[in-house]
Amino acid sequence: MTADLHQKEKDVPKELVPSVKRLSTALRAVEDPHAPPHVRDATTTSAQQVSAALEVIGAPDTPPATRRQLTGVVQQVTSTLEAAQRPGVRPDERRTATFIAARATSLLPLIGDRKTPPQLRRDLTESVRHLTHARSERGGTTGDSGSSADRTRAAKAVEASWATIRDPHTPGNLQKELAKVTHETSSSLDRAGDPEASADERDQAQKDLDKQLDRMKKELEKAASAQGLPNVPLPKAAEVCTNAVFDYVDDDVLIKKLGSVLPKKWDTEGVDDFWKSEEAKKNALDIRVLLRGQEDVTDAPVQIKRLAPKLADTIPAEYLYVTLGTPGLNCLRAALDVYQVSGVTSGTWVKKAKEME
């Protein structure tokens, strides 16, 4: 990948040369064996998406407006990745910035698609601009701790909305409406934490943000309801659900809620990062984590019927879509299947799943 970017550096427009250099630097940083696996994965995924976007930017038949919008997103996400690798950045800040970049770059194929409506493309590029600015450059620290926490939740909701917008199963009319409110929400989020704005301006932006979040939550519910529960086997649904939870829910919450179903050794040594899950045999998932003080990933199988209720404890059904986006539908499918097979109830997920049947 680094060699591919080095070649592209010779061919891209001059305004993108610094972006390609930043991306190459970020890739070299995660080649370090000490780099956390989630940071390595997210950075590599971002690089792959950016590399593909550079091809579209360089294509002679790409419309000028699309080229400008793709260029802007590439510049923003590579700056975010560069910021994540700066000396002195805390591990949690590095993870946040890296994940923002990965989620933003996941929108590049949709932004570059000729079939994407112009307004949808604009809403997506603007929401990326606002969120990367609000989250990676300022960290959402302006204001009191309560409003800062509110902005953190809003930022995660914007990222969950991106996952729903790029979901190919989201109907076009709902996709457009969701992109619009996501753009508005990200704009208010940016203004609510702007240190150059007056206190009154930030307070008004915070009030706007609260209203827009309620609206976005309703739009996410509509988009999920329009899809219905996915028709996939239990292990697959559980894997998609678990990986989404690992990505979007804080590790300290996961440690608290999942501890009783994990190996006792992990509780003793301490989990530093919940990385990902994969299907295992006999309706189990192979859970992969990074333990504190260790460089290598540790894994262990966990029965899905034991895991699902604990996952449900991390996110009430009411907030499932605003936390995970449409991947949350897999959580409902897994919870319903576990209940029907084993009689095990997973918090409020089963009731909500039954309502969607």
N, C-alpha and C positions, 0 to 999 in steps of 0.2 A: 504493500500500500504506500509506504514512504517513497519508494522508487517511482511509483505511478504519479504521485503528487509532484515529485521533482521534475518529471517530464512535463506535467501540466503547467508548472510554473513558467515554462518557456513559452507557452502558447496562450495563456489567459490574458485578458485585458490588464493593463498596467495597474488599474485600481484594485485588482484582485490579487496581485503578487504578494502583498503583505499578508493577506488572508491565508494563502496557500502556505506561506512560511510559518505562520502561527499554527496552522493545523499540523504541519510536519513536526514542529517542535512538541506539540501536545502528544502526538503519536510516539515520538522517541521517549518522552517522559514515562508513558505507560508500558514501555518495553522493559522497564526496570522490574525485576522479579519481586520487589517489595510493593509494587503498585497494587492497590486493592482490586479484586476481580471485577467488581461492579463498575469502577472507574475505567478500567481497561476495556470492558465490553462496550460501555456507553461511548467512549471516545472512538473506538474502532467503528462502531455503527455510524456515528456522526461523520467520520471521515469517508465512509462508503457512500453515504447519502450526498455529501458535498461533492465528492468526485463525480457522481452521476449528474448532479446539478451543473457542474462546470461544463460538461458535455453539451447540455441544453443551452447554457449561456453562450457557448462558442458556436452553436449551430447557426448558419447564416439565415435560416428561415424562421428563427425564433422572433416573435414580435418584440419591438423595442420596450414596450411597457412590461412584458413578462421578464425580459432580460434585466431590466432595472430592479424589479421586485425580487427576483432570485439573487441578484448581486447584493442587495441590501440584507437579505436573510443570511447569506453566506458570510458577509462581513460581521454581522452581529453574533452569529453562533461561534465563529472562530475567535472573536474577541472574548466571548464567554469562556471558551475552552482555555484560552491563554490565561485568563484571570484565575481559573481553577488551579493552574499549575504554578502559580507564583509562590516563592518561598514565604513561609509563615502562615499560609492559608490553613485554617483548621480543617480536619478531615470531614466534618459535617458540611462545612461551606464548600469544600471541593466536590463532595458528592452532589450537593444541591446544584451547583453551577454546571457540573457535567451532565446531570440528568436533564436540566433545562435545555442544554444544547442538543442532547439526543432527541428530546421530544419535539423541539423546534425543527430539527433537520428532518424528522419524520414527515413534516408537512411539505417538504420540497417537491416530492413527486406530484402532489396535488396542485401546488402552486405553478409548477412548470407544465402541467397537462393542458393542452390546447382546448380541451373540452370544459375546463373549469370556467364558470362564469366570471367576468371581470370583477364584479362587486365582491364575490366570494374570495377571489384572489387578493383583493385589496384588504378585506377584513382580516384575512389570515396574516398577511405580511405586517399589518399594523399591530395586531395583537402580539406577534413575535417581537416587534420593535419595543412595544411598551413593557412586555414582561421581562425581556432580557435586560432592559434598562433598570426596571424597578428592582429586580431580584439579584442580578449578578453584579451590577455596578454600585448599588446602594445597600443591598442586603435588607432593605425594608426596616432600617433601624430608626428612622426619623419618627418622633412621637413617643407616646408612652408605651409601656410593654403590652397593654391590652390591645391598643390599635395595631401595634406591630404584629401581634399574634393573629389578629383579624386579617391583616394583609397577607400573612403567610398562608392562611387557609384559603383566601381568595386566589392567590397565585396557584395553589395546588388545584383549585377548581378549574382555573383556566387551562391548566395542563390536562386535566381529565376531559375537559371539553374538546381539546385538540384531538384526543384519542377517539372521541365520538365522531367528530367532523370528518376525520380521515377514514373512518370505518366504511368500507364500501357498501355495507348493508343499511346505512343511514339514508333515509329518503331525501331526495334533493331539496324539497321545500323546507324540511326541517334542518337540513345541513346549512342552508343559507341563513335561516333565522337564528340558528345557534351561533354561527360565525359572527353575525351582526352583534348579538348581545355579548359575545366573548370579546369582541373588539372594544365595545363600550366599557365592559368590566375592566379589561386590562388598562384602558386609558385612565379610568378613575383610580385604579390601583397605583399607577405611575404618579398621578398628581397627588394622591393622598400621602405619599412618602417623599415628595419633592422638597428638599431643604431650602430651595430658593423661593418656594411659595409661602405666602403668609399663613399664619395659623388659621385664619378664617377660611382661606382657600382650601387648606388641607382638610379642615373639618367638613366643608361642603362636599369635597371629593369623597370623604369617608362615608357620608350619608348617601351619596349617589351609589357608592360601591355596595352598600348594604342592600339597596333596592335592586340593583342589577344582579347581585348574587341570587336573590330570591327568584328573579325572572329566569336566570340561567339554569337554576335548579329545576324549574318547571319545564324548560325546554329540553333539558337532559332526560327528564322523565318521559316526555313525549317521544323523544328519539328512541329510547330503550323500549317503551311500550309498543312502538311501531314495529320493532324487530321481533319481539317475543323471545321466549327462551330458545337457546341454540339446541339443535338436534345433534348432539355429540355424546360420545360415551363418557361415563363418569370420570375415568382417569384423566381424559383430556380436559374436561371442564374444570376439574380440580386443579390441574396444572396451570391452566390459563389464569384461574382465579388466584391461586397462591402466588404466582409470579407478579401479578398486578398488585396484590396486597404488599408483597415484599418491596415493590418499587415505590408505592405511594404512602405507605404507613411508616411512621417513625420507628426506628429499631428499638427504642426504649419501650414503646407500647407493645411491640411484638415479643420482646423478651418477657414482659410481664404477663401477657395473655397466653403465649404458647409454651411457656416453661414446663408445664405439667405433662406435655406429650413428647417432649424432647429427651434425648439421653441425659441421664443424671450428670455425666461427665461434662456436658456442655454447660450445665447450670453451675458446676463447680469452677470450671475454667473461664466461663463468661463468653457469650456470643458478642463479637464485635460488629458483625454484619450478616444479615440474612441475604444471601446472594440470589439463589433461584431454586426451582424444583424441576424434576423431570419424572415422567411416568416410571414406576417400578412394577414388579410383579404383584399379583394378588391384591388389587385395589389399594395399592400403597403408592406414595410419592417418595422419591429420593430427595431429601432436603439437604441442600448444600449451604454451609455457612463458613464464615471466617471467624475463628476463635481469637480472643485477645492474645497478643504476643506471638501469634503464629503467622507464617507466610503462606502455608499451603491450605487449600480448601479442605474442610472436613465434611463428610456426608453420612447420612443415616436414613433408613426407610421409616416412614410413619404411615400408619393406616389412615386412609382418607376419612373413615367414619369417626376417628378420634381427632383428626386435624380440623375438619370442617366446622365443628362447633366452636373451636378456639378462634378460628379465623373470623367467624361471625361476631365474636366478642369484640373484635377490633373496630368494626364498622357497623352501626345499626343500619337496617335495611333502608330506612328513610334517607340516609346519606350515602348510599352505596354508589349511585351514579355520579353524584357531585364529587365523590372521592376518587373513583376509579374510571368513570366513563362507562361505555358499553361493555368493556371486559367484565364489569360487575354482573352482567347477565349470566356469565359462566359460574359465578358464585351461587346464584339462585338455582341454576340447573344442578350443580353438585349437591347443594343442600337438599333439594327435593329428592334427588336420586338416593342419597344416603338415608333420608327419612323413609322412603318407600321400601328400601331393601332391608334396612336395619332398625327402623323405628327410632333413630336418633334425631333429635331436633337440634337445629343449628340456629339458636337465637331467634331473631325476627325474620331470618331469611326464608324459612319454609313458608310462613304465612304469605309473604310477598310473592314467592314463587307460585303458590297455588292460585293467587289472584290473577296471574298472567297465563295460566293454562287455558 
